Structure formats: structure tokens, C-alpha cells
């Protein structure tokens, strides 16, 4: 998995087509990969702050959501 990640400057760039989407790549490496279950486990293990730091588009999206949800409080959702 790390070799695939190293091919891109950001994890967000890995999702470049329907055939090479992250879930498809994971299924090739691990045929028993279950997107919903294993994806949620991965997010919990990695942690939202690390994901936000590595993914600037996701970080921008989350910041926008946080400003809409709680414009008077600056408490991040992570």
C-alpha cells in the first residue's frame, strides 16, 4: 500500500479513475477488503487530524463545513 501512496504527492490524487480508485487498488492487494467496514477502521486508526493534514482538499472542505455548522465557535470536528 505504501508503494501506491508513494506514487502520488497526496492521497487525494490516488482516486484518478473508476478502475484505479483506492477501493479497487485495495481489492487487488487484499481480495477480502470490505470498503465500508475496513474503510471506517482505517479512518479510526489513522485519525482525522492526520487525514486532514495529508489531504488539503478534504481539509478545505471540512473547514468550510465547520464554519457553516458553528460560525461562532472555532471548534474543529476532528
MDTraj code that builds the backbone (N, CA, C; nanometers):
import mdtraj as md
import numpy as np

residues = "UNK UNK UNK UNK UNK UNK UNK UNK UNK UNK UNK UNK UNK UNK UNK UNK UNK UNK UNK UNK UNK UNK UNK UNK UNK UNK UNK UNK UNK UNK UNK UNK UNK UNK UNK UNK UNK UNK UNK UNK UNK UNK UNK UNK UNK UNK UNK UNK UNK UNK UNK UNK UNK UNK UNK UNK UNK UNK UNK UNK UNK UNK UNK UNK UNK UNK UNK UNK UNK UNK UNK UNK UNK UNK UNK UNK UNK UNK".split()
xyz = np.array([
    [0.0826, -0.1190, 0.0000],
    [0.0000, 0.0000, 0.0000],
    [0.0869, 0.1253, 0.0000],
    [0.1947, 0.1222, 0.0758],
    [0.2816, 0.2391, 0.0814],
    [0.3423, 0.2709, -0.0550],
    [0.3741, 0.1678, -0.1329],
    [0.4298, 0.1902, -0.2671],
    [0.3303, 0.2661, -0.3555],
    [0.2033, 0.2315, -0.3432],
    [0.0999, 0.3036, -0.4194],
    [0.0920, 0.4473, -0.3713],
    [0.0893, 0.4661, -0.2415],
    [0.0819, 0.6015, -0.1844],
    [0.2006, 0.6864, -0.2297],
    [0.3187, 0.6257, -0.2359],
    [0.4400, 0.6986, -0.2721],
    [0.4408, 0.7459, -0.4176],
    [0.3527, 0.6909, -0.5000],
    [0.3438, 0.7322, -0.6409],
    [0.2744, 0.8680, -0.6570],
    [0.2135, 0.9196, -0.5518],
    [0.1329, 1.0406, -0.5593],
    [0.1790, 1.1413, -0.4546],
    [0.1615, 1.2694, -0.4859],
    [0.2015, 1.3719, -0.3890],
    [0.1008, 1.3855, -0.2744],
    [-0.0222, 1.3416, -0.2984],
    [-0.1267, 1.3480, -0.1958],
    [-0.2177, 1.2263, -0.2100],
    [-0.2708, 1.1750, -0.1006],
    [-0.3662, 1.0645, -0.1111],
    [-0.4871, 1.1000, -0.1968],
    [-0.5205, 1.2276, -0.2042],
    [-0.6359, 1.2701, -0.2836],
    [-0.6165, 1.2440, -0.4327],
    [-0.4945, 1.2344, -0.4780],
    [-0.4659, 1.2120, -0.6197],
    [-0.4790, 1.0652, -0.6601],
    [-0.4873, 0.9758, -0.5649],
    [-0.4943, 0.8329, -0.5951],
    [-0.6247, 0.7973, -0.6661],
    [-0.7301, 0.8706, -0.6388],
    [-0.8612, 0.8434, -0.6962],
    [-0.8704, 0.9054, -0.8353],
    [-0.7984, 0.8449, -0.9332],
    [-0.7904, 0.9055, -1.0650],
    [-0.8791, 0.8411, -1.1715],
    [-0.9455, 0.7306, -1.1399],
    [-1.0424, 0.6709, -1.2330],
    [-1.1231, 0.5633, -1.1609],
    [-1.2300, 0.5211, -1.2225],
    [-1.3145, 0.4171, -1.1623],
    [-1.2397, 0.2844, -1.1495],
    [-1.1478, 0.2580, -1.2406],
    [-1.0738, 0.1312, -1.2389],
    [-0.9567, 0.1330, -1.1392],
    [-0.9064, 0.2525, -1.1079],
    [-0.7907, 0.2605, -1.0177],
    [-0.8222, 0.3344, -0.8884],
    [-0.9492, 0.3458, -0.8564],
    [-0.9896, 0.4096, -0.7312],
    [-0.9256, 0.3359, -0.6138],
    [-0.9080, 0.4036, -0.5005],
    [-0.8446, 0.3387, -0.3862],
    [-0.9063, 0.2034, -0.3485],
    [-1.0384, 0.1944, -0.3511],
    [-1.1021, 0.0671, -0.3147],
    [-1.0664, -0.0436, -0.4133],
    [-1.0550, -0.0102, -0.5404],
    [-1.0171, -0.1106, -0.6420],
    [-0.8731, -0.1557, -0.6222],
    [-0.7865, -0.0617, -0.5896],
    [-0.6457, -0.0952, -0.5632],
    [-0.6344, -0.1853, -0.4399],
    [-0.7119, -0.1524, -0.3366],
    [-0.7090, -0.2333, -0.2146],
    [-0.7626, -0.3734, -0.2396],
    [-0.8656, -0.3848, -0.3202],
    [-0.9197, -0.5169, -0.3537],
    [-0.8176, -0.6030, -0.4284],
    [-0.7334, -0.5403, -0.5105],
    [-0.6287, -0.6157, -0.5792],
    [-0.5248, -0.6682, -0.4810],
    [-0.4945, -0.5893, -0.3782],
    [-0.3961, -0.6299, -0.2783],
    [-0.4547, -0.7261, -0.1750],
    [-0.5804, -0.7000, -0.1387],
    [-0.6487, -0.7767, -0.0339],
    [-0.7893, -0.8106, -0.0825],
    [-0.8082, -0.9253, -0.1465],
    [-0.9381, -0.9607, -0.2051],
    [-1.0554, -0.9604, -0.1062],
    [-1.0280, -0.9734, 0.0225],
    [-1.1368, -0.9750, 0.1213],
    [-1.1656, -0.8352, 0.1776],
    [-1.1053, -0.7329, 0.1175],
    [-1.1268, -0.5950, 0.1609],
    [-1.2757, -0.5614, 0.1527],
    [-1.3307, -0.5089, 0.2613],
    [-1.4703, -0.4655, 0.2676],
    [-1.4700, -0.3136, 0.2858],
    [-1.5052, -0.2419, 0.1807],
    [-1.4895, -0.0965, 0.1753],
    [-1.5472, -0.0248, 0.2979],
    [-1.6711, -0.0501, 0.3314],
    [-1.7345, 0.0229, 0.4416],
    [-1.6699, -0.0128, 0.5750],
    [-1.6580, -0.1387, 0.6043],
    [-1.6011, -0.1817, 0.7321],
    [-1.4529, -0.1452, 0.7439],
    [-1.3731, -0.1854, 0.6473],
    [-1.2293, -0.1617, 0.6549],
    [-1.1945, -0.0139, 0.6363],
    [-1.2726, 0.0561, 0.5542],
    [-1.2508, 0.1996, 0.5368],
    [-1.2719, 0.2751, 0.6671],
    [-1.3789, 0.2415, 0.7381],
    [-1.4043, 0.3054, 0.8678],
    [-1.2954, 0.2714, 0.9684],
    [-1.2502, 0.1486, 0.9690],
    [-1.1410, 0.1097, 1.0594],
    [-1.0141, 0.1876, 1.0287],
    [-0.9847, 0.2038, 0.9004],
    [-0.8645, 0.2777, 0.8603],
    [-0.8718, 0.4227, 0.9069],
    [-0.9874, 0.4856, 0.8897],
    [-1.0032, 0.6244, 0.9332],
    [-0.9843, 0.6351, 1.0842],
    [-1.0405, 0.5426, 1.1589],
    [-1.0245, 0.5449, 1.3040],
    [-0.8785, 0.5247, 1.3448],
    [-0.8095, 0.4368, 1.2737],
    [-0.6695, 0.4101, 1.3063],
    [-0.5789, 0.5272, 1.2685],
    [-0.5993, 0.5828, 1.1513],
    [-0.5153, 0.6934, 1.1044],
    [-0.5462, 0.8212, 1.1813],
    [-0.6734, 0.8468, 1.2027],
    [-0.7159, 0.9664, 1.2753],
    [-0.7465, 1.0821, 1.1827],
    [-0.8520, 1.1530, 1.2118],
    [-0.8952, 1.2647, 1.1296],
    [-0.7896, 1.3756, 1.1199],
    [-0.7198, 1.4112, 1.2281],
    [-0.6172, 1.5151, 1.2147],
    [-0.5074, 1.4781, 1.1135],
    [-0.4639, 1.3544, 1.1103],
    [-0.3610, 1.3122, 1.0144],
    [-0.4157, 1.3144, 0.8718],
    [-0.5409, 1.2744, 0.8545],
    [-0.6021, 1.2759, 0.7216],
    [-0.6159, 1.4198, 0.6727],
    [-0.6600, 1.5072, 0.7596],
    [-0.6737, 1.6481, 0.7225],
    [-0.5383, 1.7082, 0.6861],
    [-0.4337, 1.6715, 0.7568],
    [-0.3000, 1.7242, 0.7286],
    [-0.2469, 1.6760, 0.5937],
    [-0.2807, 1.5546, 0.5544],
    [-0.2297, 1.4960, 0.4296],
    [-0.3159, 1.5279, 0.3084],
    [-0.4369, 1.5766, 0.3313],
    [-0.5326, 1.5958, 0.2213],
    [-0.5859, 1.7390, 0.2211],
    [-0.5198, 1.8297, 0.1497],
    [-0.5604, 1.9710, 0.1542],
    [-0.7012, 1.9991, 0.1015],
    [-0.7474, 1.9246, 0.0041],
    [-0.8835, 1.9471, -0.0469],
    [-0.9851, 1.9069, 0.0598],
    [-0.9635, 1.7927, 0.1234],
    [-1.0511, 1.7472, 0.2321],
    [-1.0458, 1.8463, 0.3480],
    [-0.9275, 1.8960, 0.3810],
    [-0.9128, 1.9933, 0.4896],
    [-0.9935, 2.1192, 0.4604],
    [-0.9866, 2.1669, 0.3378],
    [-1.0620, 2.2861, 0.2993],
    [-1.2125, 2.2613, 0.3097],
    [-1.2563, 2.1452, 0.2642],
    [-1.3973, 2.1083, 0.2715],
    [-1.4443, 2.1021, 0.4171],
    [-1.3648, 2.0385, 0.5030],
    [-1.4009, 2.0274, 0.6449],
    [-1.4059, 2.1649, 0.7114],
    [-1.3110, 2.2504, 0.6781],
    [-1.3087, 2.3855, 0.7344],
    [-1.4338, 2.4623, 0.6935],
    [-1.4737, 2.4476, 0.5670],
    [-1.5978, 2.5119, 0.5221],
    [-1.7188, 2.4588, 0.5979],
    [-1.7260, 2.3269, 0.6138],
    [-1.8385, 2.2689, 0.6895],
    [-1.8400, 2.3199, 0.8329],
    [-1.7252, 2.3245, 0.8951],
    [-1.7175, 2.3721, 1.0340],
    [-1.7639, 2.5169, 1.0454],
    [-1.7329, 2.5990, 0.9453],
    [-1.7754, 2.7391, 0.9506],
    [-1.9268, 2.7521, 0.9316],
    [-1.9863, 2.6605, 0.8572],
    [-2.1316, 2.6622, 0.8365],
    [-2.2040, 2.6104, 0.9598],
    [-2.1509, 2.5013, 1.0162],
    [-2.2156, 2.4370, 1.1306],
    [-2.2103, 2.5245, 1.2539],
    [-2.0961, 2.5828, 1.2806],
    [-2.0786, 2.6600, 1.4026],
    [-2.0000, 2.7882, 1.3728],
    [-2.0640, 2.8859, 1.3083],
    [-1.9909, 3.0065, 1.2707],
    [-1.9378, 3.0879, 1.3893],
    [-1.9961, 3.0707, 1.5075],
    [-1.9494, 3.1478, 1.6227],
    [-1.8500, 3.0711, 1.7081],
    [-1.8346, 2.9431, 1.6847],
    [-1.7357, 2.8642, 1.7583],
    [-1.6337, 2.8086, 1.6610],
    [-1.5087, 2.8135, 1.6998],
    [-1.3997, 2.7689, 1.6130],
    [-1.3511, 2.6286, 1.6508],
    [-1.4394, 2.5469, 1.7044],
    [-1.4018, 2.4119, 1.7457],
    [-1.4035, 2.3187, 1.6258],
    [-1.2846, 2.2651, 1.5857],
    [-1.2827, 2.1717, 1.4722],
    [-1.3569, 2.0434, 1.5029],
    [-1.4025, 1.9756, 1.3977],
    [-1.4750, 1.8495, 1.4135],
    [-1.3825, 1.7318, 1.4401],
    [-1.2525, 1.7503, 1.4320],
    [-1.1606, 1.6363, 1.4481],
    [-1.1332, 1.6002, 1.5898],
])
top = md.Topology()
chain = top.add_chain()
for i, resn in enumerate(residues, 1):
    res = top.add_residue(resn, chain, resSeq=i)
    for name in ("N", "CA", "C"):
        top.add_atom(name, md.element.get_by_symbol(name[0]), res)
traj = md.Trajectory(xyz[None], top)
